[in-house]
Amino acid sequence: MGVDIDKLLEDSLPKEWAGVHLNLGELLLVVHSLSNSTRFLPDSTWESLMVWRDMRERVWDAIYNLTNTDAHISDADRAFVSFEPTEAHQLLAIVPVTFRWGVGEDVGFSLSLILHRYSVGRYEFEVVKNNGNENPTEGKAEGFPTD
């Protein structure tokens, strides 16, 4: 009798923390990867192209939340996006291991590492405290440079 890793991970994570915090480059790489990977789906009918529709919507919501400000956005700024465990495994399979938008951070590697940690239940996020209140949508991912 095998262990269902996805079910075990889903049961072990609180629903409000079932996701990851990504910077703008990582979020855009998710969208890019989803868009490019749909062409490899067998029998690319309209229905098969919509397989990741909900995930795309959540990622675009996170992009909007991150960019809907007049402030300068840095690589340290992160937005929360929820993923089902199976979606994280799928993304880990299609995201390039290394990818840069120009000369900046290697968002392919950082995204792959975040997805891997999330998939195996070792993803941690440092929560920023504002007047003693925890805000799970702000902070920095543990182990990643914030400059």
C-alpha positions, 0 to 999 in steps of 0.5 A: 500500500503506497502513500499518497504524497499529494494527499499527505501534503494537502492534509498537513498544510493549513488552507491559508498557507497552501501556496507560495510567495513569489516575486514578479519575475517568478510569477511571470515565469509561471505564466510563460511556462504555462503558456508554452507548455499547453502546446505539448498537450495531446489533442490540443482542443479548447478543453485541454488548453483550459486545464490550468485556467484556475491556476493562471487566474490565481497567478494573474491575481497575484501579479495584479496585487503585486503591481497595483501600486505606485511604489517601485517593485523589487525582487524582494517584493513577493505576492502569495499565490495558492497552489494545489499540491498536484499543480506544484508538481506539474509546475516543477515539471514544466518550469525551466531549471534556469531562466533570466529575464535579461540580466537579473536574478535566475528566476528559473532556479529560485522558482524551481527551488521554491516549488520543490520545497513546497512539494516536499513540505519544506517550504517556509516563509518568514512572516513580517509582523506589523504591530504584532499582527502576522501578515502571511502575504508579506515577508521573504522566502527563507534561504533566498537573497532579498536584494 
